[in-house]
């Protein structure tokens, strides 16, 4: 996945979930933040950020926040990326074997799950989560309590009960990580939901990505520790 018109800037402040003030070429600009997670360990004053400049004159903001530099690590924070990356990974990895069809955003029960995959001998519902929280090489999800995420794990379990296969996929939006685990401190209920899902037969997968200022590419699988 590649981006065009990338500019480097400096993060100043995030007054709400949806916008941030950044400095580009000495000028204060307003930037759209696609990722509504907390990102507190990333979006700190003075952090180097990479933004995509839009040429749409009707937009309220000229820029979208794409990536943040945290020390020597570059982390993609584009919340629209994980679903696209998962689709790329399904095709390139062969993890699910030969795939006949991939349908985005299929409804099951009370939720709309990210993907429904059909192959000759399998029908799989998949929920995809992007991971941007990192501490000493350990990556965690979520970075804020997510009742929606807990509900999605429950829906995947119900998929199993109805005879489908089910998978929770964690797309780690950085590389060179040690392992993935639930964020027990922030939301223990999600960790418990993940364990219950695995015990019910839901497949858990995680893979890291190679990130540059203007690209993010699916990479190697990452160990999951519950």
C-alpha positions in Angstrom: 0.0 0.0 0.0 1.5 3.3 -1.2 0.7 6.9 -0.5 1.2 9.9 -2.7 2.0 13.6 -1.7 3.6 12.8 1.6 5.0 15.7 3.7 7.0 15.7 6.9 5.9 17.8 9.8 6.1 18.3 13.5 3.2 17.4 15.8 2.0 20.3 18.1 -1.3 19.4 19.7 -4.4 17.3 19.3 -7.4 19.3 20.5 -9.9 16.4 19.8 -10.0 12.9 18.4 -10.3 14.1 14.8 -7.8 16.8 14.2 -4.3 17.7 15.1 -2.2 20.9 14.7 1.1 20.3 13.0 3.9 22.5 11.8 5.0 22.2 8.1 7.7 24.5 6.7 7.3 26.8 9.7 3.6 27.1 9.3 0.8 25.9 11.6 -1.6 23.5 9.7 -4.6 21.6 10.7 -4.4 17.9 10.0 -7.2 15.2 9.9 -6.5 12.3 12.3 -8.1 9.1 10.9 -7.2 7.1 14.0 -9.6 7.9 16.8 -7.6 5.8 19.3 -5.7 7.6 22.1 -2.2 7.3 20.6 -0.9 9.2 23.6 2.5 7.6 23.5 2.8 8.7 19.8 1.2 12.1 19.5 3.5 14.1 21.8 4.6 17.7 21.1 7.7 17.7 18.9 7.1 14.2 17.3 8.0 13.9 13.7 4.9 13.0 11.6 4.2 12.2 8.0 1.0 13.5 6.4 -0.6 13.1 3.1 -1.5 16.4 1.3 -4.8 16.5 -0.5 -5.5 18.5 -3.7 -9.2 18.5 -3.0 -10.2 22.2 -2.6 -13.5 21.3 -0.9 -11.8 19.6 2.1 -11.8 21.3 5.5 -8.2 20.1 6.1 -5.4 19.8 3.5 -3.6 16.9 5.4 -4.3 13.4 6.7 -2.0 12.0 9.4 -0.3 8.8 8.1 2.7 7.9 10.3 4.5 9.0 13.4 8.2 8.5 14.4 8.7 7.1 17.8 12.4 7.1 18.5 13.9 4.9 15.7 10.6 3.3 15.0 8.1 4.5 12.3 4.5 3.6 13.1 1.6 3.9 10.6 -1.5 5.3 12.3 -3.8 5.3 9.2 -6.9 3.5 10.5 -8.1 2.8 7.0 -4.9 0.8 6.2 -5.4 -2.5 8.2 -8.4 -3.8 6.2 -6.6 -3.1 2.9 -3.4 -4.7 4.2 -5.3 -7.8 5.4 -6.7 -8.3 2.0 -3.2 -8.0 0.5 -1.9 -10.5 3.1 -4.6 -13.0 2.4 -3.7 -13.1 -1.3 0.1 -13.0 -0.8 0.5 -15.4 2.2 -1.8 -18.2 1.1 -2.8 -18.6 4.7 -6.3 -19.6 3.9 -5.3 -21.6 0.9 -6.9 -21.0 -2.5 -9.5 -18.3 -2.0 -12.5 -18.0 -4.4 -14.0 -14.7 -3.1 -13.4 -12.1 -0.5 -16.3 -9.9 0.5 -15.8 -6.8 2.7 -18.1 -5.8 5.5 -20.5 -8.7 5.8 -23.2 -8.6 8.4 -23.5 -11.3 11.0 -25.9 -11.1 13.9 -25.8 -7.6 15.4 -22.4 -6.7 13.9 -20.9 -5.9 10.5 -17.6 -8.0 10.3 -14.8 -6.8 8.2 -14.5 -9.8 5.8 -16.2 -12.9 4.6 -13.9 -15.3 2.7 -15.1 -18.2 0.6 -12.9 -21.1 -0.6 -13.7 -24.5 -1.9 -14.0 -26.1 1.5 -14.3 -23.1 3.9 -16.4 -20.1 4.7 -14.7 -17.7 7.1 -15.8 -14.5 8.9 -12.9 -12.2 9.8 -12.6 -9.2 12.1 -9.5 -7.0 11.5 -7.9 -4.8 14.2 -5.0 -2.3 13.6 -2.3 -2.2 16.3 -0.3 0.9 17.0 0.5 0.6 20.7 4.1 -0.6 21.4 6.3 -0.8 24.5 9.8 -2.2 24.3 9.0 -4.3 21.2 5.8 -5.7 22.7 2.6 -4.6 20.9 -0.8 -4.5 22.4 -4.5 -4.0 21.5 -6.5 -2.0 22.3 -5.0 1.4 23.4 -8.4 2.4 24.8 -11.4 0.4 26.1 -13.4 -1.1 23.2 -16.8 -2.5 24.0 -17.2 -2.8 20.2 -14.1 -5.1 20.0 -15.5 -7.3 22.8 -18.8 -7.5 20.9 -17.0 -8.5 17.7 -15.2 -11.4 19.5 -18.6 -12.6 20.7 -19.9 -12.5 17.1 -17.0 -14.5 15.9 -17.8 -17.1 18.5 -21.4 -17.2 17.3 -20.0 -17.7 13.7 -18.3 -20.9 14.9 -21.6 -22.0 16.5 -23.4 -21.5 13.2 -20.9 -23.7 11.4 -18.6 -21.1 9.9 -14.9 -20.6 10.5 -13.9 -17.4 12.2 -10.7 -15.4 12.6 -9.5 -12.3 14.4 -6.6 -10.7 12.6 -4.3 -8.1 14.2 -2.4 -6.0 11.7 0.6 -4.5 13.5 1.3 -1.2 11.8 5.1 -1.3 12.4 7.9 -3.9 12.1 10.6 -5.4 14.3 8.3 -6.3 17.2 8.7 -9.2 19.7 5.1 -10.4 20.2 1.5 -9.3 20.5 -0.7 -9.5 23.6 -4.0 -8.1 24.7 -3.8 -4.8 26.7 -4.8 -6.3 30.0 -4.2 -3.1 31.9 -6.4 -0.9 29.7 -9.2 -3.3 28.9 -9.1 -6.7 30.6 -12.5 -7.6 29.3 -11.1 -7.6 25.7 -8.3 -10.0 26.8 -10.9 -12.3 28.3 -13.0 -12.1 25.2 -10.0 -13.0 23.1 -9.2 -16.1 25.2 -12.9 -17.2 25.1 -12.9 -16.7 21.3 -9.7 -18.8 20.9 -11.1 -21.5 23.2 -14.3 -21.6 21.0 -12.3 -22.2 17.9 -11.7 -18.7 16.5 -8.3 -18.5 14.8 -6.1 -15.7 16.1 -3.4 -14.3 13.8 -1.1 -11.3 13.9 1.4 -10.0 11.4 3.7 -7.0 11.3 4.2 -4.6 8.5 7.2 -2.9 6.8 6.5 0.9 7.2 8.2 3.8 5.4 7.2 7.4 5.1 5.0 6.7 2.0 4.2 2.9 2.2 3.1 0.1 4.4 3.5 -3.6 3.3 2.3 -6.8 5.0 5.2 -8.7 6.6 5.9 -11.7 8.8 3.6 -13.4 11.3 4.0 -12.4 15.0 3.6 -14.6 18.0 0.5 -14.0 20.0 0.7 -14.4 23.8 -2.5 -14.5 25.8 
